[in-house]
Amino acid sequence: TFESVPYSEKRWIKSDGTQVDVHTQIMELKSAHDLLDIVGEFVCEFAVFHASAALHRIAKAEDHREVKNDERLRWLASKATRELVRWDKQKKPQTMSKII
């Protein structure tokens, strides 16, 4: 099992059958392109943490400008918004900054 988080992380299986630790991938990948590869594979399964962390990491990546028109980035922004609204019942605008 993976040891990157102190709780039982779900198993993430890529379309090619390999298992990945999505949490670690999001936190360790440096390229916006690589992050979007993970997003493209798993965005529908992301919770609020995964979606907001991936957005933050993409924004910080040196190559972030190269992916600004990538459709997967729009998917991720949409998923982050939906998860945030579902998670934050009071709809406080500062909540997203607290999560990231």
C-alpha positions, 0 to 999 in steps of 0.5 A: 500500500502507499504511505503518502497519507496517514489514512487509507487512500482509495486505490487509483487504477489508470486505464492501462491497469497500473495503480498510482498514488494520486495524492502523491502524484498531485503533490510531487509532479512539477509539470502542468502537462504531467498534472493534466495527464493525471487530471484527464485520467481521474478528474471525475473521481476527485474530491475537493482536496484533489481538485483544488490541489491540482489547480494550485499545482498547475498554477505554480508550474513553470509551464502553466501558460502552455496548458491554459487552453487545454480542455482538461484544465476546464474540466478540473476548474469545473470539478473544483467548483462543484466539489467546493459548492457541495462541500461548503454549504455556507458558500463563503468565498474564503473557503477555497483559499483555506483548502489550497 
